[in-house]
C-alpha cells in the first residue's frame, strides 16, 4: 500500500472504505478525512479523490456499503428466496419455519449492530438526511422490506398474526435494535448478550403468533 500505485484499479476504493470504518469506530465521523485516509494507506493525497469527490461523498459511500452488507446478512438469515411481497406460501415455507427464520434475522441484526455500532449510526444519520441519495434511501428501506416479506410469508401460512407486514417489521426492528443499543451501552448488567437476545426473540415471536 504505497504511493507508487501498488493498488490495482478498483482495490483502493475498497481499502479506503475499510480504513474509513476503522477510523469511524475509533474516532467518530469527525476524525475522518480523505487526506488522513491517504496517509494511513500510504497513497498520494490526491488518490482518494479519484473515488470520492469530498468527505461527504466518502461518508455516503460508507453508509451505502454498510446497508449493502447489512441487507446481504439479513437476506442470508431470511433465506426465503422471495423477491416480492406476495410470493407463494409454498415457496416461502420451503426455506423452513418462518419463526426460526425471523429469529435468525434478529440474531443477524444484533450481531451487525453490536459489531458495527458507529457505522450503523452513520447509516441511519445519512439515510435520514434531507439531501440523502435515492440509493441510500432505497437500501435503508430494503432492510425493512426483507423483514416485511418474511412477515407476510408467515401470515400466509398462519404463523404470524394479521396486520400490516411493514408495521410488524418495524416493531421487530425496534426490539432487536433496542437490545443492541442496551448492549453497546453496557446496560444489560450481568445478562450475557446471547442470553438476552434469545429471550427478546422468544418474547417477540410469542407476540407475533396469531391468537388461537
C-alpha positions as CSV (number, residue, x, y, z in Angstrom):
1,X,0.0,0.0,0.0
2,X,2.3,2.7,-1.3
3,X,2.1,5.9,-3.4
4,X,3.7,4.2,-6.3
5,X,0.4,2.5,-7.5
6,X,0.7,-0.8,-5.7
7,X,-3.1,-0.8,-5.5
8,X,-4.7,-2.4,-8.6
9,X,-7.5,-0.5,-10.2
10,X,-10.7,-0.7,-8.0
11,X,-9.0,-2.0,-4.9
12,X,-8.2,1.4,-3.5
13,X,-11.8,2.3,-3.1
14,X,-12.5,-0.8,-1.0
15,X,-9.4,-0.2,1.1
16,X,-10.4,3.4,1.7
17,X,-13.9,2.3,2.9
18,X,-12.4,-0.4,5.1
19,X,-10.0,2.1,6.7
20,X,-12.7,4.7,7.0
21,X,-14.9,2.4,9.1
22,X,-11.9,1.7,11.3
23,X,-11.3,5.4,11.8
24,X,-15.1,6.0,12.3
25,X,-15.1,3.4,15.0
26,X,-12.1,4.7,16.8
27,X,-12.5,8.5,16.4
28,X,-16.0,9.2,15.1
29,X,-17.0,10.8,11.9
30,X,-15.1,14.0,12.9
31,X,-11.9,12.0,12.7
32,X,-12.4,11.1,9.0
33,X,-10.7,13.0,6.2
34,X,-9.5,12.0,2.7
35,X,-6.0,13.2,3.5
36,X,-5.9,11.2,6.6
37,X,-7.0,8.0,4.9
38,X,-4.4,8.6,2.1
39,X,-1.7,8.9,4.7
40,X,-2.9,5.8,6.6
41,X,-2.9,3.7,3.4
42,X,0.4,5.2,2.1
43,X,-1.0,6.6,-1.1
44,X,-0.8,10.1,-2.6
45,X,-3.1,12.8,-1.1
46,X,-4.8,13.0,-4.5
47,X,-5.5,9.3,-4.8
48,X,-8.8,9.2,-2.7
49,X,-10.3,12.0,-4.8
50,X,-10.4,9.6,-7.8
51,X,-13.1,7.7,-5.9
52,X,-14.7,10.3,-3.6
53,X,-15.1,13.9,-4.6
54,X,-15.1,15.1,-1.0
55,X,-15.6,13.9,2.6
56,X,-19.4,13.9,2.3
57,X,-19.2,11.6,-0.6
58,X,-16.9,9.3,1.4
59,X,-19.4,9.2,4.3
60,X,-22.3,8.5,1.9
61,X,-20.4,5.7,0.3
62,X,-19.6,4.2,3.7
63,X,-23.3,4.3,4.6
64,X,-24.2,2.6,1.3
65,X,-21.6,0.0,1.9
66,X,-22.9,-0.6,5.4
67,X,-26.5,-1.0,4.2
68,X,-25.4,-3.3,1.4
69,X,-23.6,-5.6,3.9
70,X,-26.4,-5.5,6.4
71,X,-29.0,-6.4,3.7
72,X,-26.9,-9.2,2.5
73,X,-26.7,-10.6,6.0
74,X,-30.5,-10.2,6.5
75,X,-31.3,-11.9,3.2
76,X,-29.0,-14.8,4.1
77,X,-30.7,-15.1,7.5
78,X,-34.2,-14.9,6.0
79,X,-33.2,-17.3,3.2
80,X,-36.6,-17.1,1.8
81,X,-35.9,-16.7,-1.9
82,X,-38.9,-14.4,-2.3
83,X,-38.1,-11.3,-4.4
84,X,-41.5,-9.7,-4.0
85,X,-44.2,-9.3,-1.3
86,X,-46.9,-11.7,-2.2
87,X,-44.7,-14.7,-3.1
88,X,-46.2,-18.1,-3.0
89,X,-46.6,-19.5,0.5
90,X,-45.3,-22.9,-0.6
91,X,-42.1,-21.3,-1.8
92,X,-41.7,-19.4,1.4
93,X,-42.3,-22.4,3.6
94,X,-39.7,-24.5,1.6
95,X,-37.0,-22.5,3.3
96,X,-38.0,-23.5,6.7
97,X,-40.4,-22.4,9.5
98,X,-40.9,-18.6,9.5
99,X,-40.4,-18.3,13.2
100,X,-37.0,-19.8,13.0
101,X,-36.0,-17.5,10.2
102,X,-37.3,-14.5,12.0
103,X,-35.1,-15.5,14.9
104,X,-32.1,-15.8,12.6
105,X,-32.9,-12.3,11.2
106,X,-33.0,-10.9,14.8
107,X,-29.6,-12.5,15.6
108,X,-28.1,-11.2,12.4
109,X,-29.2,-7.7,13.1
110,X,-28.0,-7.7,16.7
111,X,-24.6,-9.1,15.6
112,X,-24.2,-6.4,13.0
113,X,-25.4,-3.6,15.3
114,X,-23.1,-4.5,18.1
115,X,-20.1,-5.2,15.8
116,X,-20.6,-2.1,13.7
117,X,-22.1,0.5,16.1
118,X,-20.5,3.6,14.7
119,X,-21.2,2.5,11.1
120,X,-24.9,1.8,11.9
121,X,-25.3,5.2,13.5
122,X,-23.8,6.8,10.4
123,X,-26.0,4.7,8.1
124,X,-29.2,5.9,9.8
125,X,-28.0,9.5,10.0
126,X,-27.1,9.6,6.3
127,X,-30.3,7.9,5.3
128,X,-32.5,10.4,7.1
129,X,-30.5,13.5,6.0
130,X,-32.7,15.9,4.0
131,X,-30.4,15.5,1.0
132,X,-29.8,11.8,1.2
133,X,-29.4,10.0,-2.1
134,X,-32.2,7.8,-3.6
135,X,-29.8,4.8,-3.5
136,X,-29.3,5.3,0.2
137,X,-33.0,5.6,1.0
138,X,-33.8,2.6,-1.1
139,X,-31.1,0.5,0.6
140,X,-32.4,1.6,4.0
141,X,-36.0,0.7,3.1
142,X,-34.9,-2.7,1.8
143,X,-33.6,-3.6,5.2
144,X,-37.2,-3.2,6.5
145,X,-38.8,-4.9,3.5
146,X,-36.7,-8.0,3.9
147,X,-38.3,-8.5,7.3
148,X,-41.7,-7.4,6.0
149,X,-41.6,-10.0,3.2
150,X,-41.0,-12.7,5.8
151,X,-43.8,-11.4,8.0
152,X,-46.2,-11.7,5.1
153,X,-45.0,-15.2,4.2
154,X,-45.7,-16.1,7.9
155,X,-49.2,-14.5,7.6
156,X,-49.9,-16.6,4.5
157,X,-49.1,-19.8,6.4
158,X,-50.8,-18.8,9.6
159,X,-47.5,-18.4,11.6
160,X,-47.8,-14.6,12.0
161,X,-50.7,-12.5,13.3
162,X,-52.7,-10.4,10.9
163,X,-51.6,-6.8,10.4
164,X,-49.5,-4.5,8.1
165,X,-46.3,-6.5,7.5
166,X,-44.3,-3.3,7.4
167,X,-45.6,-2.2,10.8
168,X,-44.9,-5.7,12.2
169,X,-41.3,-5.5,10.7
170,X,-40.9,-2.0,12.4
171,X,-41.8,-3.5,15.7
172,X,-39.4,-6.4,15.2
173,X,-36.6,-4.0,14.3
174,X,-37.3,-1.8,17.4
175,X,-37.0,-4.9,19.6
176,X,-33.6,-6.0,18.3
177,X,-32.2,-2.5,17.8
178,X,-33.2,-1.6,21.4
179,X,-31.5,-4.7,22.7
180,X,-28.3,-3.9,20.7
181,X,-28.3,-0.3,22.0
182,X,-28.5,-1.5,25.6
183,X,-25.7,-4.0,24.9
184,X,-23.4,-1.3,23.4
185,X,-24.1,0.9,26.4
186,X,-23.3,-1.9,28.8
187,X,-26.8,-1.7,30.3
188,X,-27.6,-5.4,30.3
189,X,-25.9,-5.7,33.7
190,X,-25.0,-9.3,34.3
191,X,-27.1,-10.8,31.5
192,X,-24.9,-12.1,28.6
193,X,-25.9,-10.7,25.2
194,X,-26.6,-14.1,23.7
195,X,-29.0,-14.9,26.6
196,X,-30.7,-11.6,26.3
197,X,-31.0,-11.9,22.6
198,X,-32.7,-15.3,22.8
199,X,-35.1,-14.1,25.5
200,X,-36.0,-11.0,23.5
201,X,-36.6,-13.1,20.4
202,X,-38.7,-15.6,22.4
203,X,-41.0,-12.7,23.6
204,X,-41.1,-11.1,20.2
205,X,-42.1,-14.3,18.4
206,X,-44.7,-15.1,21.0
207,X,-46.3,-11.7,20.3
208,X,-46.2,-12.2,16.6
209,X,-48.1,-15.5,16.7
210,X,-51.8,-15.3,15.9
211,X,-54.3,-15.5,18.7
212,X,-55.7,-19.0,19.0
